[in-house]
């Protein structure tokens, strides 16, 4: 499992990635991250929802409610054009981060 400290700066990127194909809600995003990483990274609920708040405050995502057939209202999220630009920036930043860190990785 990956330490949350290692990946903390890229939680926004992971969430935005999950919203590239369409709107989703918190539990589904969390579950999909877990599945995509083969359980190597599990985003804590507090981390997820604080990221939603930050992303929405910065205009990268927007939230809306949908009524579920069982009566419970869910908050859904969708990426905005500004969020797509931010996602692209973070992907470029990641490439540079990999280059730098790889300079200090020794194969044993």
Biotite code that builds the C-alpha atoms (Angstrom):
import biotite.structure as struc

atoms = struc.array([
    struc.Atom([0.000, 0.000, 0.000], chain_id="A", res_id=1, res_name="UNK", atom_name="CA", element="C"),
    struc.Atom([1.191, 3.530, -0.791], chain_id="A", res_id=2, res_name="UNK", atom_name="CA", element="C"),
    struc.Atom([1.668, 5.938, 2.091], chain_id="A", res_id=3, res_name="UNK", atom_name="CA", element="C"),
    struc.Atom([-0.716, 8.887, 1.953], chain_id="A", res_id=4, res_name="UNK", atom_name="CA", element="C"),
    struc.Atom([2.283, 11.183, 2.511], chain_id="A", res_id=5, res_name="UNK", atom_name="CA", element="C"),
    struc.Atom([3.832, 10.033, -0.760], chain_id="A", res_id=6, res_name="UNK", atom_name="CA", element="C"),
    struc.Atom([0.788, 10.739, -2.905], chain_id="A", res_id=7, res_name="UNK", atom_name="CA", element="C"),
    struc.Atom([-0.803, 13.649, -1.022], chain_id="A", res_id=8, res_name="UNK", atom_name="CA", element="C"),
    struc.Atom([0.123, 16.268, -3.635], chain_id="A", res_id=9, res_name="UNK", atom_name="CA", element="C"),
    struc.Atom([-1.627, 14.287, -6.340], chain_id="A", res_id=10, res_name="UNK", atom_name="CA", element="C"),
    struc.Atom([-4.971, 13.483, -4.719], chain_id="A", res_id=11, res_name="UNK", atom_name="CA", element="C"),
    struc.Atom([-6.557, 16.279, -6.754], chain_id="A", res_id=12, res_name="UNK", atom_name="CA", element="C"),
    struc.Atom([-5.127, 14.744, -9.925], chain_id="A", res_id=13, res_name="UNK", atom_name="CA", element="C"),
    struc.Atom([-6.577, 11.340, -9.074], chain_id="A", res_id=14, res_name="UNK", atom_name="CA", element="C"),
    struc.Atom([-10.013, 12.790, -8.384], chain_id="A", res_id=15, res_name="UNK", atom_name="CA", element="C"),
    struc.Atom([-10.010, 14.914, -11.529], chain_id="A", res_id=16, res_name="UNK", atom_name="CA", element="C"),
    struc.Atom([-8.969, 11.868, -13.554], chain_id="A", res_id=17, res_name="UNK", atom_name="CA", element="C"),
    struc.Atom([-11.990, 10.001, -12.220], chain_id="A", res_id=18, res_name="UNK", atom_name="CA", element="C"),
    struc.Atom([-14.224, 12.846, -13.397], chain_id="A", res_id=19, res_name="UNK", atom_name="CA", element="C"),
    struc.Atom([-12.792, 13.079, -16.933], chain_id="A", res_id=20, res_name="UNK", atom_name="CA", element="C"),
    struc.Atom([-15.330, 10.593, -18.294], chain_id="A", res_id=21, res_name="UNK", atom_name="CA", element="C"),
    struc.Atom([-18.312, 12.089, -16.492], chain_id="A", res_id=22, res_name="UNK", atom_name="CA", element="C"),
    struc.Atom([-19.941, 13.016, -13.231], chain_id="A", res_id=23, res_name="UNK", atom_name="CA", element="C"),
    struc.Atom([-19.672, 10.842, -10.159], chain_id="A", res_id=24, res_name="UNK", atom_name="CA", element="C"),
    struc.Atom([-20.172, 10.864, -6.392], chain_id="A", res_id=25, res_name="UNK", atom_name="CA", element="C"),
    struc.Atom([-17.749, 10.439, -3.503], chain_id="A", res_id=26, res_name="UNK", atom_name="CA", element="C"),
    struc.Atom([-18.093, 6.765, -2.683], chain_id="A", res_id=27, res_name="UNK", atom_name="CA", element="C"),
    struc.Atom([-17.916, 5.758, -6.342], chain_id="A", res_id=28, res_name="UNK", atom_name="CA", element="C"),
    struc.Atom([-14.776, 7.862, -6.901], chain_id="A", res_id=29, res_name="UNK", atom_name="CA", element="C"),
    struc.Atom([-13.123, 6.370, -3.826], chain_id="A", res_id=30, res_name="UNK", atom_name="CA", element="C"),
    struc.Atom([-14.057, 2.837, -4.879], chain_id="A", res_id=31, res_name="UNK", atom_name="CA", element="C"),
    struc.Atom([-12.777, 3.382, -8.413], chain_id="A", res_id=32, res_name="UNK", atom_name="CA", element="C"),
    struc.Atom([-9.436, 4.725, -7.144], chain_id="A", res_id=33, res_name="UNK", atom_name="CA", element="C"),
    struc.Atom([-9.096, 1.644, -4.933], chain_id="A", res_id=34, res_name="UNK", atom_name="CA", element="C"),
    struc.Atom([-9.921, -0.675, -7.827], chain_id="A", res_id=35, res_name="UNK", atom_name="CA", element="C"),
    struc.Atom([-7.746, 1.086, -10.394], chain_id="A", res_id=36, res_name="UNK", atom_name="CA", element="C"),
    struc.Atom([-4.754, 0.931, -8.045], chain_id="A", res_id=37, res_name="UNK", atom_name="CA", element="C"),
    struc.Atom([-5.467, -2.695, -7.180], chain_id="A", res_id=38, res_name="UNK", atom_name="CA", element="C"),
    struc.Atom([-5.926, -1.672, -3.521], chain_id="A", res_id=39, res_name="UNK", atom_name="CA", element="C"),
    struc.Atom([-2.432, -0.093, -3.409], chain_id="A", res_id=40, res_name="UNK", atom_name="CA", element="C"),
    struc.Atom([-3.932, 3.272, -2.567], chain_id="A", res_id=41, res_name="UNK", atom_name="CA", element="C"),
    struc.Atom([-7.035, 3.841, -0.489], chain_id="A", res_id=42, res_name="UNK", atom_name="CA", element="C"),
    struc.Atom([-8.057, 7.468, -0.167], chain_id="A", res_id=43, res_name="UNK", atom_name="CA", element="C"),
    struc.Atom([-9.494, 8.213, 3.265], chain_id="A", res_id=44, res_name="UNK", atom_name="CA", element="C"),
    struc.Atom([-12.965, 9.729, 3.338], chain_id="A", res_id=45, res_name="UNK", atom_name="CA", element="C"),
    struc.Atom([-11.734, 12.876, 5.094], chain_id="A", res_id=46, res_name="UNK", atom_name="CA", element="C"),
    struc.Atom([-9.036, 13.319, 2.444], chain_id="A", res_id=47, res_name="UNK", atom_name="CA", element="C"),
    struc.Atom([-11.561, 12.838, -0.343], chain_id="A", res_id=48, res_name="UNK", atom_name="CA", element="C"),
    struc.Atom([-14.118, 15.320, 0.965], chain_id="A", res_id=49, res_name="UNK", atom_name="CA", element="C"),
    struc.Atom([-11.553, 17.977, 1.892], chain_id="A", res_id=50, res_name="UNK", atom_name="CA", element="C"),
    struc.Atom([-10.223, 17.646, -1.674], chain_id="A", res_id=51, res_name="UNK", atom_name="CA", element="C"),
    struc.Atom([-13.760, 18.100, -3.035], chain_id="A", res_id=52, res_name="UNK", atom_name="CA", element="C"),
    struc.Atom([-14.119, 21.286, -0.980], chain_id="A", res_id=53, res_name="UNK", atom_name="CA", element="C"),
    struc.Atom([-10.751, 22.640, -2.167], chain_id="A", res_id=54, res_name="UNK", atom_name="CA", element="C"),
    struc.Atom([-11.362, 21.702, -5.808], chain_id="A", res_id=55, res_name="UNK", atom_name="CA", element="C"),
    struc.Atom([-14.800, 23.293, -5.792], chain_id="A", res_id=56, res_name="UNK", atom_name="CA", element="C"),
    struc.Atom([-13.560, 26.443, -4.060], chain_id="A", res_id=57, res_name="UNK", atom_name="CA", element="C"),
    struc.Atom([-10.913, 26.814, -6.790], chain_id="A", res_id=58, res_name="UNK", atom_name="CA", element="C"),
    struc.Atom([-13.460, 26.289, -9.552], chain_id="A", res_id=59, res_name="UNK", atom_name="CA", element="C"),
    struc.Atom([-12.019, 22.950, -10.736], chain_id="A", res_id=60, res_name="UNK", atom_name="CA", element="C"),
    struc.Atom([-15.175, 20.953, -10.034], chain_id="A", res_id=61, res_name="UNK", atom_name="CA", element="C"),
    struc.Atom([-18.805, 21.717, -9.394], chain_id="A", res_id=62, res_name="UNK", atom_name="CA", element="C"),
    struc.Atom([-21.235, 19.819, -7.236], chain_id="A", res_id=63, res_name="UNK", atom_name="CA", element="C"),
    struc.Atom([-24.926, 19.155, -7.664], chain_id="A", res_id=64, res_name="UNK", atom_name="CA", element="C"),
    struc.Atom([-27.557, 16.905, -6.132], chain_id="A", res_id=65, res_name="UNK", atom_name="CA", element="C"),
    struc.Atom([-29.437, 14.028, -7.661], chain_id="A", res_id=66, res_name="UNK", atom_name="CA", element="C"),
    struc.Atom([-32.270, 12.222, -5.944], chain_id="A", res_id=67, res_name="UNK", atom_name="CA", element="C"),
    struc.Atom([-31.719, 8.496, -5.878], chain_id="A", res_id=68, res_name="UNK", atom_name="CA", element="C"),
    struc.Atom([-34.582, 6.089, -6.436], chain_id="A", res_id=69, res_name="UNK", atom_name="CA", element="C"),
    struc.Atom([-34.351, 4.958, -2.799], chain_id="A", res_id=70, res_name="UNK", atom_name="CA", element="C"),
    struc.Atom([-34.919, 8.509, -1.627], chain_id="A", res_id=71, res_name="UNK", atom_name="CA", element="C"),
    struc.Atom([-31.408, 9.447, -0.488], chain_id="A", res_id=72, res_name="UNK", atom_name="CA", element="C"),
    struc.Atom([-29.943, 12.520, -2.109], chain_id="A", res_id=73, res_name="UNK", atom_name="CA", element="C"),
    struc.Atom([-26.341, 12.196, -3.354], chain_id="A", res_id=74, res_name="UNK", atom_name="CA", element="C"),
    struc.Atom([-23.867, 14.940, -4.091], chain_id="A", res_id=75, res_name="UNK", atom_name="CA", element="C"),
    struc.Atom([-22.368, 14.472, -7.539], chain_id="A", res_id=76, res_name="UNK", atom_name="CA", element="C"),
    struc.Atom([-19.308, 16.189, -8.922], chain_id="A", res_id=77, res_name="UNK", atom_name="CA", element="C"),
    struc.Atom([-18.212, 17.142, -12.420], chain_id="A", res_id=78, res_name="UNK", atom_name="CA", element="C"),
    struc.Atom([-14.983, 18.616, -13.724], chain_id="A", res_id=79, res_name="UNK", atom_name="CA", element="C"),
    struc.Atom([-15.067, 22.166, -15.116], chain_id="A", res_id=80, res_name="UNK", atom_name="CA", element="C"),
    struc.Atom([-13.034, 23.538, -18.048], chain_id="A", res_id=81, res_name="UNK", atom_name="CA", element="C"),
    struc.Atom([-10.762, 25.206, -15.473], chain_id="A", res_id=82, res_name="UNK", atom_name="CA", element="C"),
    struc.Atom([-10.431, 21.827, -13.738], chain_id="A", res_id=83, res_name="UNK", atom_name="CA", element="C"),
    struc.Atom([-9.417, 20.207, -17.003], chain_id="A", res_id=84, res_name="UNK", atom_name="CA", element="C"),
    struc.Atom([-6.679, 22.822, -17.440], chain_id="A", res_id=85, res_name="UNK", atom_name="CA", element="C"),
    struc.Atom([-5.531, 22.202, -13.849], chain_id="A", res_id=86, res_name="UNK", atom_name="CA", element="C"),
    struc.Atom([-5.497, 18.445, -14.466], chain_id="A", res_id=87, res_name="UNK", atom_name="CA", element="C"),
    struc.Atom([-3.280, 18.923, -17.516], chain_id="A", res_id=88, res_name="UNK", atom_name="CA", element="C"),
    struc.Atom([-0.906, 21.144, -15.505], chain_id="A", res_id=89, res_name="UNK", atom_name="CA", element="C"),
    struc.Atom([-0.659, 18.519, -12.753], chain_id="A", res_id=90, res_name="UNK", atom_name="CA", element="C"),
    struc.Atom([0.106, 15.814, -15.344], chain_id="A", res_id=91, res_name="UNK", atom_name="CA", element="C"),
    struc.Atom([2.975, 17.913, -16.722], chain_id="A", res_id=92, res_name="UNK", atom_name="CA", element="C"),
    struc.Atom([4.184, 18.605, -13.177], chain_id="A", res_id=93, res_name="UNK", atom_name="CA", element="C"),
    struc.Atom([4.146, 14.851, -12.503], chain_id="A", res_id=94, res_name="UNK", atom_name="CA", element="C"),
    struc.Atom([6.418, 14.186, -15.472], chain_id="A", res_id=95, res_name="UNK", atom_name="CA", element="C"),
    struc.Atom([8.996, 16.614, -14.090], chain_id="A", res_id=96, res_name="UNK", atom_name="CA", element="C"),
    struc.Atom([8.578, 15.177, -10.587], chain_id="A", res_id=97, res_name="UNK", atom_name="CA", element="C"),
    struc.Atom([9.293, 11.677, -11.916], chain_id="A", res_id=98, res_name="UNK", atom_name="CA", element="C"),
    struc.Atom([12.412, 12.906, -13.723], chain_id="A", res_id=99, res_name="UNK", atom_name="CA", element="C"),
    struc.Atom([13.770, 14.541, -10.578], chain_id="A", res_id=100, res_name="UNK", atom_name="CA", element="C"),
    struc.Atom([12.966, 11.692, -8.176], chain_id="A", res_id=101, res_name="UNK", atom_name="CA", element="C"),
    struc.Atom([14.336, 9.109, -10.610], chain_id="A", res_id=102, res_name="UNK", atom_name="CA", element="C"),
    struc.Atom([17.707, 10.829, -10.338], chain_id="A", res_id=103, res_name="UNK", atom_name="CA", element="C"),
    struc.Atom([17.804, 9.653, -6.730], chain_id="A", res_id=104, res_name="UNK", atom_name="CA", element="C"),
    struc.Atom([16.478, 6.129, -7.130], chain_id="A", res_id=105, res_name="UNK", atom_name="CA", element="C"),
    struc.Atom([19.083, 3.400, -7.083], chain_id="A", res_id=106, res_name="UNK", atom_name="CA", element="C"),
    struc.Atom([18.343, -0.077, -8.354], chain_id="A", res_id=107, res_name="UNK", atom_name="CA", element="C"),
    struc.Atom([19.657, -2.714, -5.929], chain_id="A", res_id=108, res_name="UNK", atom_name="CA", element="C"),
])
